[in-house]
């Protein structure tokens, strides 16, 4: 199967029009083989997701091998959704369709909407933060053109975050792994998202706009085809969305981002290619809160919290990023790359917010005229939150990577090494004052009447969560990896793909060196089933399109700045790397229903976690304990079904079951018992005189990311005569 230019087309769906269960797919070279009935006119359909459909009528003799070359026209002029992962079955990474961004818009306008087709959990649609199989927000790798990108450090709420790094308009391909990924991907414990920006072949562009902002993207290539560019600018203002939150006020967020991807190929100097990826982003978040009203509880106890605010918040996140890459191809089947990149961020978080709150009980009598209104007041109080936080960070690295395709032996070798330096300057100044009746009195009664200040008793106002510290850190990291992918075909035509690798990491901040093996095995059996037509008596062989896989390895996550900074802002210089051991088993099955292909993907996983750093979650902000005093596990199952529920339109549904727990090794508390033998509950037990106590150790407790069941669905439909109108 070939296109208009004569190039082979892989993964073309070839099937018998009368019996869709008789089907096959073309391989990487465009070759295919299908068994059909003899001495009959058979219509073979050749369908590819990115091209038009072709049909050929054939009539073959018994035991005849009939060569048939088919050209699919207009391959580049048509576009359609693809079955996720249809081109990479048996490989560790799952391919996602970038076009899904248009079907799954998010308030942030980022690429993260695509991840809803993967086993990913989002806690806020306003944030690009996500957790994968029980991991934290900081356990996910994101690469753009082989360069690791970073999230803001100081952000504590999704509305502060703004635009994430990847520009959806510039993306060509997306690959994702939720565990058991290859050694070439870096040092995180949960997942990897690998994006590639498009290298254009012609001039084109796009422009879009909405009530929340707009974007412009342009790309083109020079006449001699040596120079190409792909650039985009985005602007976002989410005040329209933020105005619908419980907290009412004056929201003024402004997010701006510019990116460019340049390529230059001086053919007269051999197989050289130069790339440059540049980015500038500025996210401003100004907020003057006014009121907040939240109703909580149920029919047995309905409460309303009302808060009146004074003050404002002004936050700014400004980022500069540049990467220059040189690629050299010694041959058609090998490549050497040298990549240098620099990341610089300036972050500022200033706020002074005074809140005065009222906690009221609501009328619960359904027959009352004042049902749902305030019945009585339970309490009043106030709080004052203050912050003057500044952070600037610089990350510079030099990376070498390469590959060699030993096609004759079936081996594909990949290797790489990286040196990275991080410099971080962090100034933290934040505190919280909480007050209620008789809690913090500005002028205690016993201070009245004292003429000599030295005779007055000492009075103190207690502040909560006081952090005042300046941190300056500079450190170096060296990482390296080597992996081999070996593919072969067994005697029974079954296909086997084996990936084995090793990765190491050294960090001079704590002089710790860690390493771990990783592996992935996939097996596509050549299973067949004989089926006899009850009417004609014809004997048909049906191939089972199934891929089984196993993956696992040791994944270390050396601490970055957030993990080594404790609750008080102090840096733990003895912090160690966290470790996860992955074990993943999966099945990928393509079957037919209603004459159309469907794909069912199931994965069962277990992760053994050790040397964990516990943390607390505040919206999307993680506050780490900065000690390796926890262990845990994560286990579950992910099931995804996708296909053409409506002919020609891709839809999918995903269900996941997850359980993740951790045991903080040095946590404990005491239970106190009164003279009546009852456990004393502060503020509830009348007899609160303790006569005995017992030491309690909680053991394993659910992690903050424990979500037992999740479900996601994308269902698309279109008007039959006007397919451009979709729902």
N, C-alpha and C positions, 0 to 999 in steps of 0.2 A: 504494500500500500504506500503510495507516494503522493506528494503534493504537486502543485503546478510547476515547481522548480525541479522536480525529480528527487527531492529529498525524502527519505523514509519517514513514515509517521508511526510512532509507537502507540499502543493502547487503543487501537481502533477496534470497535466492537463489531465482529463479523458473526451473523447469525442467519438461520433459515427463516425466511419470512413466514412460512406456514407452521414451523415448529421452532419458536424462539428459544426453547430449551436446548436446541442444538446450536451452540455458539462457541466462540473462542475470541482471543484478543491478539492483535499483532504484537510482536516483540520489539525490542529497542531498534532493530534493523528494519522494521516494517514487515517482517515475514510472518506468515500465519499458516495454519493447517487445520482443516475442518473435515470431518467425516459426514457424508450425506448419502442419501439413498441413490441407488443406480437406476438407470433407464427411466428417469422421470425428469420433467422440467422443474428445476428448483430455482427459486429466486433468492439469491444471496444479498443481504443488506449490509452495507459497510457504513457504519455510523461513528463519527468522531465528535467529541464535545465541542471542539473549536472549528469545525468545518461542516460543509453541507453533506447530506446523505447521498450515497450512491447505491444503485441496485444493478445486479448483473444476473441474467438468466443463464443457467448452465444445465447440461445434460451429460452425465458421465457414464462410462461403461463399468461393469463390475471389475474391481481391483485396479482401476485406472487412477493414475496420479495426474491431475489436471492443473497445470500451472496457469494462474490468472493474476495479472497485475492490474491494479485499479488505481486510478488517479482521482483524488478528492479535490474538487475545485474550490476556489475562494476560501482557502484555509484561514487567511489573515483578515478577511473582511467581515466575518461573522464572530459573534461572541455568545457564550452561554455559560451557565453555571456548570461546575464540574463536580463529580462525586469526590468528596474529600479523600485524598490518599490513593486515588485510583492509579496514579502513576508511580507510586513508591511502595507498593505492597511488598512486605518482606524487609523493608529498611527501617532503621530505628526511628526516623522522623516521620511525622504525619504532615502531609501537605494540606494547607488551607487555601481557600479561594479568596484572593484580595477583593473581588467584586462583591463579596458579602457585606463589605462596609456600607454599601449603598442600601442594602436590605436591612441592616442592623445598625441604624444610627444611634449615637450616644450623645448626651449633653456636652461632653468634652470634645466631640468631633474627632476622636482618635481611632487608632487601628484596633483598640481593645475589643470592640464589638465582635470582631471575627472570632475571638477566643471563646465566645459563647457556644460555638460548635465543638469545643474541646472540653475536657474535664477540669474546668476552671470555675472558681467561685468568686463573685464580686460582692463586697460589702457595701459599696456605694457606687451609683452610676455617675457621680460627679468626680470620681477618682479613677486613675489608671491603675491603681493598686489591685492586685488579685492574689488569691491563695490557690495552691494546687495540691490536692490530696493531703490536706492537713498541714501544709507548710505555711510560713509567714510571708508577708509582703516582700521581705528582704531576701527570700530564698530563690528568686527567679532571675535567670539570666536573660538579657535582651541584647541581641547583636543586630547591627545594621552594617551591611557590607563588611562583615568579619570584624567589626569594631564594637566592643562592649560599651553600652550607654548606661547612664545612671539616672536615678530619680532624685528629686530635691531632698535635702537633708532635714530641713527645719519644718517642713509642711506637717500640719497636725489635723487639717480638715480637707475634705475633697474639694470644696469650693476654692481653696487657696491654690490648688495644684496647677490649674490651667492646662495648656496644651502639652501632651506627651511628646516625646522626641520623634517617633516615626510619623512621616507625612503620608497619609493613605493615597494621595494622588500620585505619588512618585514610586510606589511599591510595585514591584513586578512579581515577586514570589514570597510566600510565607511558609515556613516550616516550624513545627512545634512538637515538643516531646514533654510528656507529663511524668517522665521517670524512666530510668534505664537508658539514658542518652549516652552518646559516644564520648570517647576520651578527648576529642578535639574541642569539646565545649567545656567552659571553664569551671570555676570552683564555687558552685552553689549546690544546694541539696535537693531542690524540688523540680525545677523545670527549666527549659530553654526555649526561647522564641528567636528564630533566625530569619531576618528579613533581608531581601536584596532589592536595591533600587534599580529601576529600569534603565537600560542603556538604549536610547532611541535609535530607530532605523529611518525615521522620517520626521518632518516637522509636524508637530501637533500641539494641542493645548486644551485646557479646560478651565471653566470658570463656574463657580457656584456661589449662591448666596441664600441667606435665610434670616429669620428674625434674630438669630444668635450670632451672626457674623458671615464671613465669606472666605473664599480661597481662590487663588489664581495659580495655575500650573502651566509651564511652557517647556517644551523639549524640542530638540532638533539636532541635525547632523550636517557637517560641512559638505560641500560638493565633492571634495576628494575623499570624504568619509574617514578622515583621520581624527577629527575633533567632534565631540558630541557634548551636549549639555542637557540636564534635566533639573529644573529649578521650580520652586514653589514658595508661595507666601501665604500665610494664614492669619486671620484675625478673628478673635472670638470675644463675645461679651455675653456672659450668662446671667445678667441681671434679671432678664425676663423669667428665667427658670428659678433663680434663687428667691425671687419675690414670692414664690408659692410655698416656701418653707415655713415651719412653725414660728421661727424667729423673724418678726417683721422689722424692717429698717431700710436704710438707704444703702443698697448694694451697688458698688461700682467696680466690677472686675474687668480688666482689659488684658487680653492675652495676645501676644504677637510672636510670630515665628517665621524665619526665612531660612531656606535650605537650598543648596545647590550641589549637584553631582556632576563633575566634569571628567571626561575621559579623552586621552590623546594617544594615538597609535602612530608613531613615526615608522612606517613600514620600511623605509630605507635603512633603518638601523637594526633590522632583524625582528624577531618576535618579541618586541617590547610593548608594554602598555603602561600608561601613567594615569592614575585616578586621583581625584581630589574630592573630598566630601566636607562641606562646610555648613555650619549652622550657627544662627544667632536667635535667641529667644528671650523674651521679656514678659514676665507674668506679674501684673500688678493686681493687688486685691485690697480695695478700700471699703470699709464697712462701718456704718454708724447704726448700731442696733437701737431699737425703740421698745418693742414689747415681744413677749413670747407667751403663748397660752397652749398648754398641753393637757389633755384629758387622759387619765390612766385608770386602770382597775377594771372591775366588772360589775355585774348587777348587785353583788354582795357588798362591794366597797368601791364606790366611784369617787375619784379625787380629781381636782383640777389644780395645776400649778400655773400661776400667773407671775411673770417677771417683768419689771419695768427697768429699762436700762438707761445709763448715761455713759458717755465716752465713745471711743472709736478704735478701730484696728486699721493699721496700714502695713501691709506686707509686700515685699518685692523679691522676685526670684529672677536673676539675670544670668544667662549662660552663654558661653562662647565655646565652640567646638570646631576642631579642624583635624583632618586626617589625610595624609598623602601616602599613596601606595604605588609601588613599582612591581609589575608582574613580568616575568620572563619565561617564555616557553621554549626550553631546549629542544622539545619535540612535540608532536601532536598529542602525545599521551603523558606529558609531564609539565609541571609548572612550579616555579619558584617565586615567592612573593616576599617583599619587605615593606612593612607598614609602620609608619610613625604617626602618632596621634597625640593631641593635647586637649584636655577638658578643663575649663575654668568656670567656676560658678561663684556668684556673689548673692548671698541670701540675707534678707533682713525681715525681722518679725517684731513689730512694735504694736503694743496695745495697752490701753488702760480702760477697763470696762467695769463699771459699778452696776450691780444688779440688786434690786429689792424685790423679794419674792413673797408670795402669799400662797399657802397651801390650804385649799378649801375642800370641804366635803359636799358632794352634789346630792340633790334630791333623787331617790331611787324609786319612789312610789309611782308606778305607771299611771295611776288614776289621778295624780296630783296635777294641778294647773301649772305648777312650777317644776315639773319633771325636767331633770337635766340642768336646773339652775342651782346656784350656790345655796346650800342649806345652812352651813355654819363654817366658821374659820377654824382650822386645825393649828395654824402657826404662821409666824412671820419671821423674816430674817433678811440678811443682806450679805453680799460678798463683793470683794474688790479683787480683780485680777490685773496683774501688771507684768509686762515683759519688754525687755530691750535686748533682743538677741540678734547677733551678727555673726555670720559665718562666711568665710571664703575658702575655697578648696581648689587645688590644682592637681590633676592626674595626668602624667606624661608616660607614654610607653613606646617601646620599639618591639615589633613582632616580626619574626620570620616564620613562614609556613610554606609547605610544599606538598606535592603529591606526585606519584608515579603510577601509571596504569600498566601493570604487567599483564597485558591481555592474553598472551600465549599461555601463561600459567594460571590465569584466573584470579590473580592477586591485585589488590588496589591499595597501595601504601600511602599513608598520610603522616606527616610529622610537623612539629612546630615548637617554637620557644619564644618566650616573652620576658622582657625586663620592664618593670613598672615602678615609678616613683610617685608617692602621694604626699602632698603637703597640705595640712589643714590648720586653719586658725579659727578658733571658735570662742566667742565671748557670750556667755550666758548670764542673764540677770532677769530672773522671774520669781514671782511669789504670789500667793493667794491669801487673802484675809477673809475669814468666815465669821459672821456675827449673827446673833439672835438675842432674844430677851434674856438679860443677865449673863450673857456669854462673854462679851468683851465690852466693858464699860469705859468710856473715855474719861470719866471723872468719878472714881469710886467714892461712896459715901464717906469712908474714913479718911479721905484726903481733904475734906472741908474743915476749915478752922485751924489748920497748921500754919503758924507764922514762920517757923524754921523749916525750910525744905528738907534739911538733913534728918528731921525727926519723923518724916512721913515714911510709912512702910513702902517697900519696893513694889512697884506695879509694873507688869509686863504684858504686852500684847503679843499673843502667839500667832505667828504666820505659818501657813501650811505650804508645803512644797517649795521651800526656799532654795533657789539655786543661784549662786553667784560665783562664777569661776571663769578663768581664762585658760584655754587649752591650745597648745601649739604642738603639732605632731608632724614628723617627717619620717618616712620609712620607705623601704624598697622591697619589691617582690620579684622572684624569678620563678617562672613556671615552664613546664615542657610536657610534651605528650608524643606518643607514637602509637599508631594503630594500623591494622591490616584487615581489609575486607576481602574475604575469599568466597567466590561464587562458583558453584559447579552443578552439573546435572547428573543425577544418579542413573543407574542402568534402566530403571523403569520410567525414565523421563521426569521423575520428581526433581524439583529445584530446591537447592539448599543455599542459604546465604549466611555466612559466619563473619562476625565482626569482633575482633579482640584488640584491646588496647590497654595502655597504662598511662597514668598522668601523675606528675609530681609538682609540689609547690613548696617554696621556701620563702619565709618572711623574716626579715632581720629585726623587726620590732620585738619579737620574743624568741628569735633564733629557732623557730620550729620548722621542721621539714616533715611533710606528710606526702604519702603517695597511695595510690590504690588502683587495682585492675578494674576493667569494665568489659562487658561482653554482650553480644546480641546474636541470637540464632533464630533464623526463620526457615520454615520447611513448607513447601508447597507440594503436597502429594499428588500424584497422578491417579486419583481415584476415579473410577468409572462405574457407571450403573447401566445395566441393560434394561431396556424398556420395549415391550412388545405392544404394538398398536392392536387393540382388541378388534378393530374393524378390518384393517388390511392385513394384519398379521406380520407387518414389517418389524424387523429387529433393529432398534436404534440404540446407539451408545451415547450416554450423557456423561460429560465430564463434570466432576464436582470442583467448583472454583473456590478453594479454601486455602488459607495461609495460616499456619500455626507459628507462634513465636515465643521465645523465652529471652528475657533480658535481666541484667543485674550488674552489680558492682559496688565498689566502695566510693562514696562521694564525700569529700571533705569541704567544709566551708570555713576558711580562715576569716577571722573577724575583720569587718570594715569599721569605719568610725562609729557608727551608731551602736554596734554591738559592744564595743569596748568602753562606752560611756555609760556610767551607772545612773541611778535615779537622782543622785545629788550632783551629777556632772563630773564626778571624779573619773579619771582614766585608770583602768586596770592594766598595768603593764605585764601581768602574768596571764592574760587571757589566752585561751587555747582554741584551736579550730574545732568546730562542731562536726560530727560525723553521722552519716546515714548510709545504711546498707540496703540497697534496693533489690527486690525480687519481683519481677513482673512476668505474667503469663497471659498471652492473648490469642484470640482467634479472629480472623478476618474472612467473612464468607459472603460471596456474591451469589444471589439467587434471582429467580424471575417470578414476577407476579403481575397479572394483567398485561402480560406480554412485554414488560419493561424490567430492566435490571434494578435490583435493590442491594444495598450493602449493609451487613450487620457486623459491627465490630464490638468485641467484648474483651475487657482486660481485668484481671484479678491481680492485686498487688499487696505487698507487705513491705514496710520500711521499718527497720530497727534503728532507733535514734539514740545516740549517746553523746556525752559531753555537751549537752544542750545549754544554751544561755536563756533562762526564763525571761519573759517580758510581760508587760501590761499593755493593753490596747486602749487607746483613746481616739475614737473615730478612725483615722488612718495613720495615727502616730503610734509608733511602738516605743515604749520606754523599757529599756533592757536593764536587768540586774547586774550585768557585766561580770558574771561569775559562771563557770561551767559546773553547775551543781544540779543538773537535771538529766534524766534519761526518759525515753518514751518509745512509742511505736505509732504507726499509722497503717491501717489496713482497710480494704474496701474493694468494690467492684464498679466498673464503668461500662455501660451498655449504650451504644449509639446505633440508630437505624436511619439511613438516608437513601433517597432515591426519588424517582419521579412519581409522586403520588398523583400529581396532575401531569399529563403527558407533556414532556419537554421542559418541565420546570422542576428544579431541585428543591426538596424540602428535607427536614431532618428532625428527629427528636432524640433526646439524651436523658438518661436516668443514671444516678450515681448513689451509692450507699457508702458511707465513710464512718470510721470510728478512729479517733486519735486521742491518746492520753499521754500524760507525762507524770513522772514522780520526782518532785523536788526533794533532793536527798536529805537536806537538813531542816525541813519545815516540821513544826510541831505546835501544839497548843494544849492548854490545860482545861479540863472540864471540872467545874467546882460543884460540890454537892452540899446541900444544907442539912439541918438536923432532921428534916422530914424525909430525907432520902431522895429528894428531887434535885435534878440538875438545875443550877441557877442560870436563868436567862436574864441578862442585864436589862433593866427597865420593864420587866414583865413579872418576874418571880417576887412575891411580897417578902418571903423569908429569904433574904439575900446574905445571911451569915453563913459563910463556908465552914464546914467542919472536916471536909476531906476533898481531895483532888486526884485526878488521874491524868497521866500524860497521853495525849492522842497524836498519832502520826497519820496524816490523811492518806498516804500511799499514792496510788495512781488516781489522778483527777483529769477530767476532760481538758484538752488544750483550748486556747481561745478560738482556734479555727475549726473546732469540731462541729461539723454540720452533718447530721445523720443521713438526711435524704435531700437530694436536689434534683430538679427536673427543668429541662429547657426545651423549647420547641420553636422551629421556624417552619411555617407553612405559607407557601406562596401560590397565588393564582393569578390568572390574567384573562382579559376579555378575548374570546376566540378570534374576532375579526380585527381587533386592535391590540396586538400583543404588547405594544409599548406601554399600555396601561395595566399596571400590576398592583396587587394588594399582598 
